[in-house]
Amino acid sequence: MKKIILYMIMAIAGMIAVSCDKAIDEFDNSTNYIYFDMPFVLDQYGRKTTVREDSLMYSFAMDDPSVTEYTFKIPVNSVGLVTDQDRGFKVVVESGTATGNDWDETSLSKGMIPAGELIDTLRVTVKRTDVLKKEWRTITFRLEQNEHFALGAAELLKAKISFTDILQPPTWWATWERYFGEFSREKYAKWQEIYYLGADPNLEKYGPDTGKQLYWGQMPYYTMSSWYPSTFMFIRKLKQYFIDNEVYPDGDTSKPRITLP
């Protein structure tokens, strides 16, 4: 019986080996394949997961009014052999709500894997148009085969970008609203300036982000002054700033002056 089982195992192993060899043969090692190397989604502890981001996003809302453009940098990778010549890759627009006024369409003609390299960055410049104050614009790009590259994994052939100028509060604002009051760009910008990364040496003690340094982008898990006295010290600084300085939303003095509760 043991011999029969041994023969069965050897037969199965042989079948697997043949199957693997066939798969390798079908993947032409002399061919260069291309794909979008989108970043991986991070878990609640800041570690990479096996899931890719499906979109790169940007908001102009916190930028100075003088900022009129932003350039997305979409990683592009290839598999195969390096060559001694530049190799262009083909990208097309598959779908989206953006128009020609919203971005530089010539970006697509500039995709190039440099000589001696296997990677590149597709740079797409978008414009800060008035319509972005009311809605998001999106563009989904798709790689296509050309004379230099075959297509890589199907799930890595598309990359989406989304951009807007809509001002949105961070996710933590609702929890802390009793201390910060109504959300405004000026208030949020000043808070980033006051409670920058490194201003507070203390670390989070509770919740899923335990051990992370506290700052404007990593607010305390609980809103208790006795547990997070340093954070509340910075909040008092923010409040005092708006007491000492007359600041109005978007500089419009017809609107109520910005204050904290």
C-alpha positions in Angstrom: 0.0 0.0 0.0 2.9 2.3 0.9 4.4 1.7 -2.6 1.1 2.5 -4.3 0.8 5.8 -2.4 4.5 6.6 -3.2 3.9 6.0 -6.9 0.8 8.2 -6.8 2.7 11.0 -5.2 5.5 10.7 -7.8 3.0 10.7 -10.6 1.2 13.8 -9.3 4.5 15.6 -8.8 5.5 14.8 -12.4 2.2 16.2 -13.7 2.7 19.4 -11.7 6.2 19.8 -13.0 5.0 19.4 -16.6 2.2 21.9 -16.0 4.7 24.4 -14.6 7.1 24.0 -17.5 4.2 24.5 -19.9 3.2 27.7 -18.1 6.8 29.0 -18.2 7.1 28.2 -21.9 3.8 30.1 -22.6 5.3 33.2 -20.9 7.7 34.5 -23.5 10.8 35.6 -21.5 12.1 37.5 -24.5 9.0 39.7 -24.5 8.7 42.9 -22.5 5.5 43.4 -20.6 4.2 46.7 -19.1 1.9 47.6 -16.3 0.9 50.4 -13.9 2.6 50.0 -10.6 -0.1 51.6 -8.5 0.7 51.9 -4.7 -0.6 49.3 -2.3 -3.4 50.1 0.1 -2.1 50.4 3.7 -3.8 48.8 6.7 -4.8 50.5 9.9 -1.2 50.1 11.2 0.4 51.6 8.1 1.5 48.3 6.6 1.2 47.4 3.0 -1.6 45.0 2.1 -1.8 43.0 -1.1 -4.5 45.3 -2.5 -3.6 48.0 -5.0 -5.0 51.6 -4.9 -7.6 52.0 -7.7 -7.2 55.8 -7.9 -4.8 58.6 -7.1 -6.5 61.6 -5.7 -5.7 65.3 -5.2 -7.5 68.4 -3.9 -6.4 72.0 -4.6 -8.6 73.1 -1.7 -5.8 73.8 0.8 -3.4 75.2 -1.8 -2.7 78.9 -2.1 -4.8 80.6 -4.8 -1.6 81.1 -6.9 -1.4 77.4 -7.4 -3.1 76.6 -10.7 -1.7 73.1 -11.7 -0.8 69.8 -10.1 1.1 66.9 -11.7 0.1 63.4 -10.9 2.9 60.9 -11.0 1.7 57.4 -12.0 4.3 54.7 -11.6 4.9 52.5 -14.7 6.8 49.3 -14.6 7.9 46.7 -17.1 9.1 43.1 -17.0 11.7 41.8 -19.4 15.1 42.8 -20.6 16.6 46.3 -20.5 17.7 47.7 -23.9 20.1 50.4 -25.0 17.3 52.6 -26.5 14.4 54.6 -25.2 11.1 52.7 -25.5 7.8 54.5 -25.7 4.7 53.0 -24.2 1.1 53.6 -25.3 -1.5 55.0 -23.0 -5.1 55.9 -23.9 -8.0 57.5 -22.0 -10.7 54.8 -21.3 -13.2 57.0 -19.5 -13.7 60.0 -17.2 -15.4 63.3 -16.6 -12.5 65.5 -17.3 -12.4 67.6 -20.5 -9.5 69.0 -22.5 -9.7 72.2 -20.4 -9.0 70.2 -17.2 -5.6 68.6 -18.1 -2.7 68.5 -20.5 -3.5 65.8 -23.0 0.0 65.8 -24.4 1.1 64.0 -21.3 0.1 60.7 -22.9 2.6 61.1 -25.7 5.5 61.5 -23.4 5.5 58.0 -21.8 9.0 56.5 -22.2 11.0 53.8 -20.5 14.5 55.2 -20.8 17.4 53.2 -22.2 18.9 50.9 -19.6 15.8 51.1 -17.4 12.6 49.1 -16.7 10.6 51.8 -14.9 9.2 55.2 -15.7 6.7 57.7 -14.3 3.7 58.9 -16.4 3.3 62.6 -15.4 -0.2 64.0 -16.0 -0.7 67.7 -15.3 -4.2 68.8 -14.3 -5.5 72.4 -14.1 -7.3 74.2 -11.3 -10.5 75.2 -13.2 -13.5 76.9 -11.6 -15.7 73.8 -12.1 -13.5 71.9 -9.6 -15.0 74.0 -6.8 -18.3 72.2 -7.4 -17.3 68.7 -8.5 -14.6 66.1 -8.9 -13.0 65.4 -12.3 -11.8 61.9 -13.1 -9.7 60.2 -15.8 -9.1 56.5 -16.2 -6.0 55.6 -18.3 -5.4 52.3 -20.0 -2.2 50.8 -21.3 -2.2 49.4 -24.8 0.2 47.1 -26.6 2.7 48.6 -29.0 5.9 47.6 -30.8 7.9 47.7 -27.6 5.7 46.2 -25.0 3.1 43.5 -24.6 0.5 43.9 -21.8 1.1 42.7 -18.3 -1.4 41.5 -15.8 -5.0 42.5 -16.7 -5.7 44.0 -13.3 -2.7 46.4 -13.6 -3.5 47.9 -17.0 -5.7 50.8 -15.7 -4.9 53.8 -13.6 -7.5 56.4 -12.4 -6.8 59.9 -11.2 -9.4 62.1 -9.4 -9.0 65.8 -8.6 -11.1 68.6 -7.2 -11.0 72.0 -5.5 -13.8 71.2 -3.0 -12.9 72.0 0.5 -13.6 69.0 2.8 -12.9 68.6 6.5 -10.6 65.7 7.6 -12.3 62.6 9.0 -11.4 63.5 12.5 -13.0 67.0 12.5 -16.5 65.8 13.4 -15.2 64.1 16.5 -13.3 67.3 17.6 -15.9 69.8 16.4 -16.8 70.8 20.0 -13.3 72.2 20.3 -12.6 73.5 16.8 -16.0 74.7 15.8 -17.2 75.0 12.2 -14.7 73.8 9.6 -12.9 76.4 7.5 -9.8 76.4 5.2 -8.1 79.1 7.3 -8.6 77.3 10.6 -7.4 73.9 9.2 -4.4 75.5 7.6 -3.4 77.2 10.8 -3.9 74.0 12.7 -1.5 72.2 10.3 1.0 75.0 10.9 0.7 74.8 14.7 0.3 71.1 15.3 2.9 69.9 12.7 4.6 66.4 12.8 7.2 66.7 15.5 5.6 69.5 17.5 4.1 67.1 20.0 6.5 64.3 21.2 3.7 62.2 22.6 2.4 59.0 20.9 -1.1 57.6 20.6 -1.9 55.4 23.6 -5.3 54.0 22.6 -7.1 52.6 19.6 -5.8 51.0 16.3 -3.1 53.7 15.8 -1.4 53.1 19.2 2.2 54.0 19.0 1.9 56.6 16.3 3.1 60.2 16.8 0.4 62.7 17.4 0.0 65.7 15.0 -2.7 67.3 12.8 -2.9 64.2 10.6 -3.0 61.8 13.5 -5.4 63.2 16.1 -5.9 61.5 19.4 -8.4 58.6 19.6 -10.3 60.2 22.5 -11.2 63.9 23.0 -10.2 64.0 26.7 -7.9 66.8 27.9 -6.7 64.8 30.9 -5.5 62.0 28.6 -4.0 64.2 25.9 -2.9 67.5 27.7 -0.3 68.4 25.0 -2.9 68.3 22.2 -5.2 70.6 24.1 -2.3 73.0 24.8 -1.9 73.3 21.0 -5.6 73.8 20.6 -5.4 76.7 23.0 -2.7 78.2 20.9 -4.9 77.9 17.8 -7.8 79.6 19.7 -5.5 82.4 20.9 -4.3 83.0 17.3 -7.9 83.7 16.1 -8.5 85.9 19.1 -5.4 88.0 18.3 -5.9 88.1 14.6 -9.0 89.0 12.6 -9.4 86.3 10.0 -12.5 85.9 7.7 -13.5 83.0 5.5 -11.8 83.5 2.1 -11.0 87.1 3.3 -14.7 88.1 3.0 -15.4 90.6 5.8 -19.1 90.3 5.2 -19.0 86.8 6.7 -18.6 86.2 10.5 -15.1 86.3 11.8 -13.4 82.9 12.4 -13.2 81.9 16.0 -13.0 78.7 18.1 -15.6 77.7 20.7 
